[in-house]
Amino acid sequence: MRQEPEFFGEAELDLVYIAKKLREALPLEEAFGAHGIDYAIELDTYSGGLIFRAERTGAFFYVLPEKVEAAKEVLRGLGLKPYEIV
């Protein structure tokens, strides 16, 4: 379920997904809640576009390191690609 960052204390959280649209974020929030995965969301900017690069705003989903694999399975189940460091 969605938690405020303070809930996690000093724990380092791992980025698992960047929702570029609200229609991506809402089902993911519901699925994480249904699977008992605590997560935090932060609105931040990312670079997007192939020809015309632009700064865009997205919802960044973070989970505890021990929940990363479970979160990735939920993402794949929704047909979403988990965030990977390039």
Secondary structure as UniProt FT lines:
FT   HELIX           5..8
FT   TURN            9..10
FT   STRAND          14..19
FT   HELIX           22..34
FT   TURN            35..36
FT   STRAND          39..48
FT   STRAND          54..63
FT   HELIX           65..67
FT   HELIX           68..77
FT   TURN            78..79
//
